[in-house]
Structures are given as C-alpha cells and as structure tokens.
Amino acid sequence: MNNQITILLSHPNICNSIFNKYLVDINRKMPNFQFRHLDKSKVNGYFDLEAEKKLLRESKALVWQFPIYWYNSPASLRDWQDQIMSPIVYSADNFLKGMPVRVVFTAGAAAEHYTHEGLNRHTVEEMLVPFEMTANAAGMIWKKPLGFFGCSPDMPKAALEKAAQKYKDSLLELL
Ligand SMILES: Cc1cc2nc3c(=O)[nH]c(=O)nc-3n(C[C@H](O)[C@H](O)[C@H](O)COP(=O)(O)O)c2cc1C
C-alpha cells in the first residue's frame, strides 16, 4: 500500500519551533500523510533500518522538511541519508527509484539575501544542490523545493496562515 506521502522532519529543537511546528500540526490532520520526526527516531544515534524501510515502502512520495541551519539541513536528515538511503540505493532492490521527493525548508533570512547580489551570495537552488544530487543519485524525482523566508518567532499569525496554505497545496500536489 504505497499511497502515503511521508514527511521526514529534521528539527533538533521542535519544542521551541514556531514555523515547522505550525506546519507539522497541519499535516498530522491530513489523510494520506504520515509524519516522522527524525530527531526522535534514533536510538543511540542510529535509526532502525527495517522500520525506516517499512515506512518508505508504504510511501508514494517523500518530503524532506527542515529549518535551514548553516545553509544545510540539521544533522538528523544527513544521518538518515547516510544510514537509510545508502543501504537501499546500493542494493539490488532500490525501491526509492522513481519516488518523488520535495524539500520544504524554513529560513531565518529574507528571500532577497538568497541571491547572487544578496548577503548569502548564492541562490536557494545552489544551496540545495547536494540534496538534488542525492535525489538524482538515488533515481528519485526531484520536485521544486518550497521555501519560507524571514521565519522568526514574531512572525504574524496572518503570515503563518498564508504559508500554511502554500504548504498544504504543495503536499497535495504530491498525492
Ligand atoms: C543553529 C542555527 C543556524 C541557522 N542557520 C541559518 C542559515 O544558515 N540561514 C538562514 O536563513 N537561517 C538560519 N537559521 C534560522 C532558522 O532557519 C530559523 O530560525 C528557522 O527556520 C525557523 O523555523 P522554526 O520556527 O521551525 O524553528 C539558523 C538557526 C539556528 C538555530
């Protein structure tokens, strides 16, 4: 039964999260979506490979969701890629092949900083190249990333609600 969209959230500090917490609370209520908080899924630093494989086999598409930390994802998604993707992708049964994957990220900086002229000197597409290359190497289908900028604790409720609608639409598109 692979009609589920699996959201893999990498966030080491979800208790103090405003933005990702808000988005996650939405996807918990949506049918056909299953949610995994990667930081809470490790025991002694390791994921349960068989449990993760089972979840992936039930999945029609994946979402890699995270706040940008130092122009990358937090560590738990990188751990997941190393520990879970490697044994699947380099096996005779790479069932990730053909599976769509979308990055959804939140960033503290404003969108104009993610330009060649801006403070960060690079675009979002450039920043996410390692994720795109990883998806490509796994034979997955890279979907256009969805980013939210200027995410801070004092974000007005109206902005959160607007973001939530965009988020919902991008998830539903994967169904
Ligand atoms: C350790 C750390 C590193 C961060 N690095 C970046 C960064 O490189 N670029 C950026 O735009 N925001 C950066 N931020 C801001 C976070 O992306 C922002 O706080 C987060 O997306 C807000 O989502 P949340 O409410 O779910 O935590 C960083 C925050 C922390 C705590």
The ligand as a MOL file (V3000), in Angstrom:
LIG
                    3D

  0  0  0     0  0            999 V3000
M  V30 BEGIN CTAB
M  V30 COUNTS 31 33 0 0 0
M  V30 BEGIN ATOM
M  V30 1 C 21.9720 26.8970 14.5440 0
M  V30 2 C 21.1440 27.7270 13.5930 0
M  V30 3 C 21.6180 28.0020 12.3320 0
M  V30 4 C 20.8540 28.7680 11.4320 0
M  V30 5 N 21.3530 28.9950 10.1750 0
M  V30 6 C 20.5940 29.6860 9.2810 0
M  V30 7 C 21.0780 29.8910 7.9580 0
M  V30 8 O 22.1550 29.4220 7.5510 0
M  V30 9 N 20.2950 30.6070 7.0850 0
M  V30 10 C 19.0720 31.1260 7.4650 0
M  V30 11 O 18.4110 31.7490 6.6320 0
M  V30 12 N 18.5890 30.9160 8.7250 0
M  V30 13 C 19.3140 30.2190 9.6350 0
M  V30 14 N 18.8300 29.9930 10.9020 0
M  V30 15 C 17.4430 30.4290 11.2430 0
M  V30 16 C 16.4620 29.2580 11.1310 0
M  V30 17 O 16.4400 28.7370 9.8110 0
M  V30 18 C 15.0550 29.6770 11.5480 0
M  V30 19 O 15.1270 30.0400 12.8930 0
M  V30 20 C 14.0540 28.5530 11.3750 0
M  V30 21 O 13.8850 28.2380 10.0120 0
M  V30 22 C 12.6950 28.9160 11.9560 0
M  V30 23 O 11.8730 27.7590 11.9440 0
M  V30 24 P 11.2980 27.1480 13.3120 0
M  V30 25 O 10.3960 28.1810 13.9240 0
M  V30 26 O 10.5710 25.9250 12.9140 0
M  V30 27 O 12.4760 26.8010 14.1970 0
M  V30 28 C 19.5830 29.2640 11.8220 0
M  V30 29 C 19.1090 28.9930 13.1270 0
M  V30 30 C 19.8790 28.2430 14.0030 0
M  V30 31 C 19.3250 27.9440 15.3860 0
M  V30 END ATOM
M  V30 BEGIN BOND
M  V30 1 1 1 2
M  V30 2 1 2 3
M  V30 3 2 2 30
M  V30 4 2 3 4
M  V30 5 1 4 5
M  V30 6 1 4 28
M  V30 7 2 5 6
M  V30 8 1 6 7
M  V30 9 1 6 13
M  V30 10 2 7 8
M  V30 11 1 7 9
M  V30 12 1 9 10
M  V30 13 2 10 11
M  V30 14 1 10 12
M  V30 15 2 12 13
M  V30 16 1 13 14
M  V30 17 1 14 15
M  V30 18 1 14 28
M  V30 19 1 15 16
M  V30 20 1 16 17
M  V30 21 1 16 18
M  V30 22 1 18 19
M  V30 23 1 18 20
M  V30 24 1 20 21
M  V30 25 1 20 22
M  V30 26 1 22 23
M  V30 27 1 23 24
M  V30 28 2 24 25
M  V30 29 1 24 26
M  V30 30 1 24 27
M  V30 31 2 28 29
M  V30 32 1 29 30
M  V30 33 1 30 31
M  V30 END BOND
M  V30 END CTAB
M  END
